[in-house]
Amino acid sequence: MTSFKVICLLGLHLLSLKIFAQTETAGVKKSLTAEKLSRYMQAQADVNGFSGTVLVAKKDSLLLRGAYGYANYEWGIKTTIHTKYSLASVSKQFTAVAILQLADRKLLSVEDKLSRYFPAFPKGDQITLHMMLAHMSGLPMDFDELYLNQVSLTQDTVLNYITRKGLLFTPGKQTAYSNVGYYLLARIIEKVSGKSYATYLKENIFDKLQMQETGVMTNDDVIPYMADRYVREGQGYKKNPYINWSFNIGHDGIYSTVDDLLKWDKSLYGTAILSDEMKQAMFTSYNEEHFGYGFLIDPFYNHGHRLIGHDGGFFGAMTSLNRFTDDGLDVIVLSNNQSPSYLLAYGLAAICFGKAVELPYHHQLVKNDGALYPYFKGDYGDIKILEKDGKLFYNNFDIELLPESDYKFFRSDDNNRTMEFIKDAHGKYTIIKLTKAGVQEERRRM
């Protein structure tokens, strides 16, 4: 064998070893991340009572796909990965896509005025569909006082009620989150398509993507594997109140599973349901609140990575869908017992990005050295630490900081958030180390 061949073979052998080593290393990193994610969520279930399903995927790899807690507390029915959850405001992105599909077909325009569809709506000639999609319309937050209390409603009575509420500001001049705007968008979908909101979404989105575990809530249909919803009351739970689902649509009203939402996420990278032009419109941030159409675009909790997502919360249903698009990372958390899905998604994403994340634990209230409290109080950026009657408080006197050591505290309203006071290089307490769902942050006293 010539020396040239020997050198070539040796080079190939070394290259193969290098490739094997890289593959092994990548596999180890993946398994360690998956293990950390699993431990984190199991601790959230064991310590904080999380009930729901979770899915974390990176590109084509599933890092976590788990079910925790109970779909029904009365009968002790445990959740499964196929348990369906009310999505709350995660529903808005489906409404936005439906509007943009109709715009793609030239059946409407996002620059259309609200008055085109509801001629009698006060100042409707000043409000565009774009403003409604991006929460800049001035329309009020909600009309839940109506659909939470009345069984017999009609579209006319609801419209009349909404029009009497008036506008919060001149359309287009400010930003304010509005469920009313998305409810009206759902009705516009019906007017333009000639189909019910539920039928339009089924035919144009759910069926096309084979989202067979997704649909629109009703008060009559029996939905297999649907989770009941519970709100926290002290250390226990009570069932959520009556909701008239016929009118809680557009801004809410869709149910789904983590598997179906992964299909949904994957579709948004292609053009199966929406053209590139319309996706560009949807994924643009239009105001200081980072609102696109049905999504938030790069909100402050993005860990420094490109994030397109949205959270939801309404009477027990707490949901979070996060698309870190440059990383191909999806973090989906659905809950039926008011667990803070948005915080858990934040913690899960931090683990995926290699950040140190503290596991939840049972906090033990202790008697500590209150003489230190005067050294702790002050303004730490966006956080104000207050002292009153030998106690510490967070931002206001409603949220007490409960001591678990002389220096470390947990919030009375949320033990997923802790705070530790740290000395600086001069020996003074000018730093606080926060943990939010286990993710550490620091603030310095002003």
ZIJOVEN-V11598 format. One line per field, one symbol per residue. phi: phi as a letter, one per 20 degrees, with the letter a starting at -180 (. if undefined). psi: psi as a letter, one per 40 degrees, with the letter a starting at -180 (. if undefined). burial: 1 if it has 9 or more other ideal C-beta (glycine too) atoms within 8 Angstrom, else 0. Layout:
phi=???
psi=???
burial=???
//
This chain:
phi=.fffffffffffffffffffffffffffffffffffffffffffffedmgcqcccccclddeebbcccmcfbffdmeffcfefecfelfffgffffffffffffemebcfegegffdcgefglffdddfgfffdlcenfffbcffefecceeccfffffffffffmdeafgnebcbgcfggfffffffgfffemcfgffgfffdcfffelefdcadfcedfedgmeffdcdfbmecccffffceffcdcneboedacffffffggfffedcfcbfgffffffeeedbfemeedmcedlffeelmcgccaadbaalnfccbccdeffemddcccccdcmffgfffffffffffemefcfffbfedfcedeffegfeefqedmecdddcblmcdcdmbeedeeefdafcdccffeaffccbcecfefendeccddecclneecccdff
psi=hidddddddddddddddddddddddddddddddddddddddddddddefhhaiihhihbehhdhgihiahdhddefhiiieehiihebeeddddddddddddddefeiieeiiddddgdehhfdeehidddddefedeiidifdedeeehdhiidddddddddedaidihhedahhhhdddddddddddddddeiidddddddecdddefgefiahiiedihhhfhhiiiiihbeaiiiiihhgedefideaeiiaiddddddddddeeafdehidddddddfhheieefhaheihhfidfefeihhhaiiihhgdhhihhhhgddefhhhhhhiefeigddddddddddddeeihhhiiihhhhihageeeddediahgbehhhihhffiiihdiedhihhheadehiihdeheehihhhiiaeeeigehhhihhfehhiiiih.
burial=00000100000000000000000000000100110111111111101101111111110000111111111110000011101111111111111111111111000101011110110010110011111111111111011001110000100001101110001000110011011111111111110110001101110111101010111110000010111111100000100100111111111111111111111110110000110001101110001001111111111001101111111111011111111110101111111111111111111111110010110100100000000110011001001011100011110000111111000111100011111111010000101111111111001010
//
